C-alpha cells in the first residue's frame, strides 16, 4: 500500500477515535443531566450518543482491518471491511432510533416534572458539540474518501438535529409549564424519526457500495482521459471503476491498432496500467483488456 494511501487511512482512523471519545463523554453528560432534570428527551439523546460511540468503534475497527495486506484467502485485500463497517453503523443507528422512539412514546402520556432551566444549557452545548464533530468527520471523510467515516459524520449530524429537537422540546416544556409537558416526549419522537431516516439512507448507500456501484462520474472521466493519453490507445471502449475501502479497482477495455503485434499490445496494456496507478494514488489494481480498433460505421 502506498504511503500516501496509508496516510489517508490514518487520518480517517484518528477521526473515528475522536468520535468514540466525544460521543462517550457526551452520552454520559446527557444521561446524568436527563436523570437529574427528569428529561426523557435528554435521556433518549444520551442513548443515541452511545449508539454513535459504538458506531465510531465499528468505524475505527474496520478502518484498521482494511489496511491488512492481501493474503491467499483474500487476494484482493481486506478493503471491503470499510464498507461492511458502514453497513454495520447504519444498522446500529436504526436500532438506536427504535429505542429512542419507544421511550419517547411513553413519555407523551406519562409526564414527569418540568425540567429545570440549567438543562437547556446542556442540550444547547451538546447541539454545538455534535455539529462541530459532524463538520470535522465529514471533512476528513471527504478528503480521505472513507465511506464509513462519511456515514459516521452524518450520524453526528443526525445527533446534532436530535439535540436541537430535544432543546426545543425542553424549552417548550419549561416555558409552557404542565400544559406543555408532553413536548419533551414529542421531541423524543421527532429525534427517533430523524435518526431512523438517517439510518435507512445510510444502509441503502452502504449496500449499494458493496454491490460494486460505479465510482463518481468525475473520477471515471479522469481515469478515461488518463488512459486515452497513453500512446497506442485509440480509444477507451469500456471502463468500470469500483471502490474498495479508500481505494479503487479499475477494469478497462482499450482499443489498439488491429495490426499491432501481441508484444506491442502487451506493452500498451502495461503502459495504461502504469499510467493509471501512477496518476491516481488510490487506484489499487488495474485490469486492462485489449480490443482491436474498429472503424466507425458510415453515416
Secondary structure, 3 states (H helix, E strand, C coil): CCHHHHHHHHHHHHHHHHHHHHHHHHHHHHHHHHHHHCCHHHHHHHHHHHHHHHHHHHHHHHHHHHCCCCCCCCCCCCCHHHHHHHHHHHHHHHHHHHHHHHHHHHHCCCCCCCCCCHHHHHHHHHHHHHHHHHHHHHHHHHHHCCHHHHHHHHHHHHHHHHHHHHHHHHHHHHHHHHHHCHHHHHHHHHHHHHHHHHHHHHHHHHHHHHCCCECCHHHHHHHHHHHHCCCCCCEEEEEEEEEECCEEEEEEEEEECCCCCHHHHHHHHHHHHHHHHHHCCCEEEEEEEEEECCCCCCC
